């Protein structure tokens, strides 16, 4: 796991993008600007680390980075606290089926730590199978919180499964 504290400039850049237009392209499930901000901040931080173009500086082909010839999509979730090994990362099934990517990078943006980003790991798309798929209406446990009832078919990958 790699932990990075974003700079003020990175936060301002991502917040400006999140409030300028909808970047999620998922329709009803795009989330409010604060959730989109988490994804844009994660992508901005990783782009800067890799000396790549930031979000908003290029077209989005359905993946965020090409690393060693592999098309990788960064999935950043906003949480109140750092992720645990048992926490899940989600990919909407229609997005998984629609975009041609080779794998996913999973990260958490922690609100209580001024937006600190935890890059938790990667998983090749080919390793994500039907056992990770949970169907619309299924109630998924969330630790001590009430179960989350899925509004769409969703692939769920736990942190302890990541590279």
Backbone bond lengths (Angstrom), bond angles and torsions (degrees), N, CA, C in turn:
res aa  C-N    CA-C-N  psi(-1)  N-CA   C-N-CA  omega(-1)  CA-C   N-CA-C  phi
1 X - - - 1.447 - - 1.527 108.39 -
2 X 1.332 114.20 140.90 1.453 121.59 178.43 1.524 108.08 -118.40
3 X 1.330 117.33 130.22 1.460 122.24 -179.30 1.520 109.53 -114.94
4 X 1.339 115.98 131.89 1.465 121.27 -177.63 1.526 109.25 -134.66
5 X 1.335 116.65 132.86 1.461 121.52 172.98 1.525 107.57 -94.02
6 X 1.334 118.50 110.99 1.465 120.27 -178.89 1.527 112.11 -62.52
7 X 1.316 115.23 150.77 1.466 120.80 176.67 1.529 109.44 -77.90
8 X 1.310 115.14 164.33 1.465 120.08 176.00 1.528 109.94 -58.88
9 X 1.317 116.73 -41.16 1.471 120.66 -179.21 1.522 111.32 -63.55
10 X 1.333 117.90 -41.38 1.467 120.98 178.25 1.532 110.40 -63.61
11 X 1.325 116.80 -41.88 1.465 120.84 178.67 1.526 110.89 -63.96
12 X 1.313 116.95 -44.59 1.466 120.71 -179.69 1.527 110.69 -63.93
13 X 1.323 116.67 -40.72 1.464 121.24 179.35 1.532 110.02 -61.58
14 X 1.326 117.13 -50.55 1.466 121.53 -178.47 1.526 111.30 -64.83
15 X 1.331 117.54 -39.77 1.462 121.07 179.73 1.533 110.05 -65.16
16 X 1.318 117.09 -39.87 1.465 120.54 176.95 1.517 111.75 -61.43
17 X 1.337 117.25 -42.11 1.468 120.58 177.71 1.525 111.07 -65.14
18 X 1.324 116.82 -44.80 1.462 121.20 -176.86 1.521 111.59 -61.84
19 X 1.315 117.19 -28.67 1.461 121.24 -178.41 1.521 113.12 -97.03
20 X 1.335 117.75 -1.52 1.462 120.09 -177.89 1.525 112.73 -93.88
21 X 1.330 117.43 -33.08 1.464 121.92 177.24 1.518 108.79 -165.80
22 X 1.336 115.81 172.36 1.458 120.65 178.81 1.517 109.16 -85.92
23 X 1.316 115.95 123.36 1.458 121.44 -179.17 1.525 112.83 -100.31
24 X 1.335 117.61 -13.35 1.454 120.10 -173.05 1.509 115.00 -69.20
25 X 1.299 118.75 -33.08 1.461 124.76 -178.29 1.531 112.40 51.32
26 X 1.334 115.82 33.59 1.458 120.09 178.68 1.523 111.09 -114.65
27 X 1.329 116.72 10.00 1.460 119.81 -179.64 1.508 111.87 68.27
28 X 1.326 115.81 -124.88 1.466 122.81 -176.59 1.524 112.68 -58.23
29 X 1.319 117.93 -23.90 1.462 121.38 -173.99 1.526 113.64 -102.47
30 X 1.330 117.83 20.19 1.463 120.94 179.94 1.519 112.43 -67.25
31 X 1.295 117.46 -29.69 1.453 121.14 -177.95 1.520 111.28 83.62
32 X 1.329 116.30 160.15 1.460 121.16 178.69 1.532 110.83 -71.07
33 X 1.327 117.16 167.80 1.469 119.90 -178.61 1.525 114.69 -52.27
34 X 1.327 119.10 -35.00 1.470 119.52 -178.38 1.535 111.30 -65.80
35 X 1.336 117.65 -34.78 1.460 119.62 177.07 1.524 110.85 -73.75
36 X 1.337 116.58 -39.07 1.457 119.33 176.54 1.528 109.95 -65.58
37 X 1.330 116.71 -34.56 1.463 121.70 177.53 1.524 110.86 -57.18
38 X 1.329 117.45 -42.72 1.463 120.75 -179.67 1.524 110.24 -58.49
39 X 1.323 117.27 -46.32 1.459 120.79 179.47 1.513 112.52 -65.49
40 X 1.334 116.30 -42.78 1.460 120.49 179.76 1.528 111.49 -68.10
41 X 1.329 117.47 -34.88 1.463 120.43 177.78 1.528 110.19 -67.54
42 X 1.331 117.25 -44.99 1.458 119.79 177.11 1.516 111.67 -58.38
43 X 1.338 115.98 -43.78 1.462 119.97 -179.73 1.527 111.57 -67.65
44 X 1.326 117.70 -38.83 1.466 121.38 178.31 1.521 111.04 -62.85
45 X 1.330 116.44 -46.15 1.473 121.29 -179.24 1.531 110.31 -62.33
46 X 1.332 117.19 -46.95 1.459 119.56 -178.67 1.528 111.11 -67.67
47 X 1.325 117.42 -38.49 1.469 120.09 177.23 1.526 110.62 -60.03
48 X 1.325 117.02 -43.69 1.470 120.36 178.44 1.529 111.10 -63.76
49 X 1.325 117.46 -39.80 1.464 120.75 -179.99 1.526 110.85 -65.55
50 X 1.338 117.14 -33.96 1.462 121.83 -178.24 1.531 113.21 -93.53
51 X 1.349 116.44 1.66 1.471 122.34 -176.63 1.535 110.70 56.48
52 X 1.330 116.13 42.41 1.461 123.56 177.82 1.522 109.51 -108.91
53 X 1.329 116.17 170.67 1.459 120.75 175.96 1.518 109.89 -68.13
54 X 1.330 114.11 143.78 1.453 120.78 178.81 1.534 110.82 -80.09
55 X 1.333 116.35 164.26 1.462 117.57 173.37 1.527 109.06 -59.73
56 X 1.299 116.58 145.08 1.468 120.84 -177.18 1.514 112.94 89.54
57 X 1.335 118.03 -14.46 1.468 122.12 179.51 1.529 111.63 -99.92
58 X 1.337 116.77 0.35 1.469 121.17 -178.44 1.521 108.75 -156.30
59 X 1.310 116.30 164.91 1.458 120.91 175.59 1.530 108.99 -71.75
60 X 1.327 116.04 152.89 1.457 121.21 179.46 1.523 108.73 -101.64
61 X 1.335 118.03 105.67 1.463 120.95 -178.86 1.534 113.94 -83.68
62 X 1.338 118.02 7.40 1.463 120.80 -178.20 1.512 112.91 105.28
63 X 1.321 116.07 -3.35 1.466 121.65 173.69 1.518 106.55 -141.12
64 X 1.314 116.49 162.26 1.463 120.22 -173.11 1.521 114.60 -102.11
65 X 1.328 117.17 -32.84 1.460 120.17 -174.88 1.524 110.70 -142.51
66 X 1.323 115.49 152.04 1.461 121.50 168.85 1.524 106.10 -116.10
67 X 1.330 115.68 115.50 1.457 122.21 -177.86 1.529 107.28 -124.23
68 X 1.333 115.91 121.33 1.471 121.34 -176.84 1.532 111.42 51.14
69 X 1.332 115.64 40.86 1.460 121.34 177.46 1.517 114.95 77.90
70 X 1.324 117.86 3.02 1.466 121.80 -178.83 1.530 109.83 -102.75
71 X 1.332 116.09 131.07 1.471 121.88 177.96 1.530 108.35 -83.93
72 X 1.324 115.56 115.82 1.460 121.13 -175.79 1.517 110.81 -120.06
73 X 1.325 115.57 136.95 1.457 122.32 177.89 1.523 107.94 -108.40
74 X 1.312 116.44 126.92 1.464 121.93 179.32 1.523 108.98 -87.39
75 X 1.321 116.59 128.37 1.459 123.31 176.98 1.519 107.46 -117.45
76 X 1.331 115.26 111.86 1.467 121.06 -179.03 1.514 108.81 -114.13
77 X 1.325 116.50 126.87 1.461 121.61 178.48 1.524 109.17 -108.08
78 X 1.317 116.46 143.75 1.460 122.69 177.88 1.527 108.24 -90.65
79 X 1.320 116.05 124.80 1.464 121.35 178.22 1.527 109.20 -131.67
80 X 1.323 114.95 160.89 1.463 120.50 177.57 1.523 111.29 -80.98
81 X 1.341 116.39 -19.29 1.461 120.85 -175.61 1.523 108.54 -147.43
82 X 1.330 118.55 163.10 1.470 120.59 -178.90 1.527 112.03 -58.58
83 X 1.303 115.51 147.91 1.457 121.72 -179.11 1.525 111.16 -71.67
84 X 1.311 114.97 147.66 1.462 122.44 175.09 1.524 108.95 -101.65
85 X 1.307 116.94 166.99 1.463 121.66 -179.67 1.517 112.06 -59.07
86 X 1.331 116.57 -31.56 1.464 120.41 -177.61 1.524 113.56 -85.99
87 X 1.328 118.53 -7.77 1.468 120.75 179.23 1.513 111.02 -68.88
88 X 1.312 114.91 150.79 1.464 120.95 -176.39 1.527 111.79 -104.51
89 X 1.316 114.29 149.28 1.463 123.74 170.81 1.519 105.95 -110.22
90 X 1.325 116.90 142.74 1.455 120.69 -174.10 1.519 112.51 -119.05
91 X 1.330 114.52 144.87 1.467 122.22 171.30 1.522 105.84 -133.40
92 X 1.323 117.33 124.60 1.459 119.84 176.21 1.522 109.01 -63.77
93 X 1.330 116.50 135.68 1.463 121.41 -174.66 1.525 112.03 -58.52
94 X 1.326 118.12 -40.33 1.472 119.05 -178.68 1.521 110.51 -64.72
95 X 1.335 117.09 -33.56 1.466 120.84 178.28 1.530 110.16 -71.79
96 X 1.303 116.60 -39.50 1.465 122.56 178.43 1.529 109.88 -61.14
97 X 1.325 116.89 -42.96 1.460 121.80 -177.72 1.526 112.76 -77.16
98 X 1.313 116.91 -27.12 1.472 121.89 -172.51 1.528 113.66 -82.63
99 X 1.322 117.46 -39.83 1.459 121.00 -172.31 1.525 111.66 -96.08
100 X 1.318 115.46 137.02 1.460 120.97 177.88 1.522 109.27 -89.44
101 X 1.321 114.57 94.91 1.460 121.06 177.58 1.523 107.97 -124.33
102 X 1.318 115.32 160.32 1.460 120.92 177.50 1.522 112.09 -96.20
103 X 1.329 116.16 -20.45 1.451 119.23 -179.06 1.507 112.15 -175.39
104 X 1.315 114.55 178.01 1.455 121.92 -177.29 1.522 110.24 -128.32
105 X 1.322 115.20 142.29 1.458 123.05 170.85 1.525 105.07 -106.46
106 X 1.320 117.82 130.86 1.460 120.89 -178.95 1.526 110.30 -112.15
107 X 1.328 114.55 137.83 1.462 120.72 -177.84 1.528 109.83 -143.26
108 X 1.322 115.20 160.49 1.458 122.87 175.11 1.519 108.54 -125.50
109 X 1.326 115.83 134.16 1.463 123.01 172.71 1.526 106.20 -104.37
110 X 1.331 117.33 120.29 1.469 121.81 -173.23 1.527 110.82 -101.77
111 X 1.336 115.08 112.88 1.467 121.34 -178.56 1.527 112.10 -60.07
112 X 1.333 116.97 -43.50 1.467 120.07 -174.47 1.526 112.72 -71.16
113 X 1.342 117.36 -7.38 1.465 121.29 179.69 1.523 110.45 -117.66
114 X 1.329 115.88 36.05 1.477 123.09 176.95 1.532 112.19 55.48
115 X 1.348 116.01 38.48 1.448 120.04 175.06 1.514 115.44 82.38
116 X 1.315 117.69 15.94 1.477 119.86 178.13 1.526 108.93 -54.51
117 X 1.333 115.50 138.68 1.454 121.70 -178.61 1.526 109.39 -106.76
118 X 1.320 115.46 127.48 1.457 122.54 174.14 1.530 107.36 -107.73
119 X 1.317 117.03 110.26 1.460 121.34 174.85 1.528 105.69 -85.75
120 X 1.332 116.50 106.81 1.459 121.73 -169.51 1.514 114.24 -84.05
121 X 1.316 117.87 -29.82 1.455 119.23 -179.73 1.509 112.02 154.96
122 X 1.332 114.85 -175.17 1.462 120.54 -178.20 1.526 109.60 -127.93
123 X 1.321 114.21 161.70 1.456 120.30 173.14 1.512 108.50 -146.81
124 X 1.336 116.61 127.97 1.462 119.17 174.56 1.527 110.09 -62.15
125 X 1.318 116.78 142.72 1.461 120.77 179.62 1.524 110.67 -58.43
126 X 1.318 116.81 -36.43 1.466 120.63 -177.53 1.527 112.66 -64.85
127 X 1.324 118.47 -17.57 1.465 121.46 178.83 1.525 112.17 -86.16
128 X 1.325 116.34 -14.33 1.460 120.34 -179.86 1.523 106.99 -85.39
129 X 1.326 115.89 117.61 1.461 120.99 -172.17 1.530 110.69 -122.66
130 X 1.322 114.95 -176.80 1.462 120.60 -179.27 1.531 111.90 -60.76
131 X 1.323 117.75 -23.29 1.474 118.02 178.94 1.526 111.53 -68.17
132 X 1.328 117.20 -19.46 1.460 121.37 176.93 1.525 112.35 -86.49
133 X 1.341 117.28 -10.81 1.463 121.65 -173.09 1.522 111.01 -86.57
134 X 1.333 115.17 129.54 1.467 122.58 176.52 1.518 107.28 -123.39
135 X 1.316 116.18 137.21 1.454 121.75 -169.52 1.531 113.33 -91.56
136 X 1.322 114.50 157.05 1.458 122.64 177.26 1.526 109.83 -49.32
137 X 1.334 116.23 133.95 1.457 121.87 178.95 1.515 114.59 91.64
138 X 1.324 117.08 -14.41 1.466 120.66 179.68 1.527 109.42 -71.01
139 X 1.317 116.54 138.13 1.463 121.87 177.78 1.525 108.13 -92.36
140 X 1.329 116.69 120.40 1.465 122.28 -178.79 1.525 109.49 -104.45
141 X 1.345 118.02 131.25 1.467 120.21 -179.76 1.526 111.57 -66.10
142 X 1.344 115.70 147.70 1.468 121.45 178.59 1.524 110.05 -135.09
143 X 1.295 117.54 64.84 1.468 120.68 177.96 1.514 111.07 58.59
144 X 1.342 116.44 -122.62 1.459 121.59 -178.44 1.519 112.77 -87.81
145 X 1.319 118.13 -6.03 1.460 121.72 -178.10 1.532 110.36 -86.73
146 X 1.318 114.70 168.07 1.464 120.45 176.03 1.525 109.16 -63.04
147 X 1.313 117.73 148.06 1.473 120.24 179.23 1.530 111.70 -58.24
148 X 1.311 115.01 150.14 1.457 121.87 176.68 1.523 107.47 -95.60
149 X 1.335 116.51 120.89 1.457 120.79 177.41 1.522 107.08 -89.41
150 X 1.323 116.63 120.55 1.463 121.45 -175.64 1.525 111.21 -70.54
151 X 1.320 115.55 134.09 1.467 121.55 179.44 1.520 111.56 -93.30
152 X 1.333 116.84 -15.72 1.471 122.60 176.66 1.528 108.06 -144.90
153 X 1.326 116.36 160.78 1.462 119.98 173.72 1.529 108.38 -59.03
154 X 1.329 116.49 132.68 1.458 121.67 -171.20 1.527 111.14 -139.48
155 X 1.332 115.71 134.25 1.468 120.66 169.96 1.521 107.22 -86.39
156 X 1.318 115.93 133.92 1.461 122.08 -177.52 1.533 107.81 -122.05
157 X 1.337 116.00 120.44 1.455 121.46 -178.69 1.536 108.49 -121.20
158 X 1.315 116.61 121.13 1.452 120.26 -179.71 1.526 110.97 -76.15
159 X 1.315 115.53 151.01 1.467 120.76 178.85 1.525 112.59 -58.74
160 X 1.335 117.36 -34.79 1.462 118.74 -177.62 1.534 113.05 -74.77
161 X 1.335 117.59 -0.56 1.457 121.71 174.56 1.532 112.05 -95.90
162 X 1.317 117.10 -9.80 1.462 121.24 -173.84 1.526 112.14 -80.65
163 X 1.328 114.89 155.26 1.464 121.48 171.44 1.491 108.34 -75.80
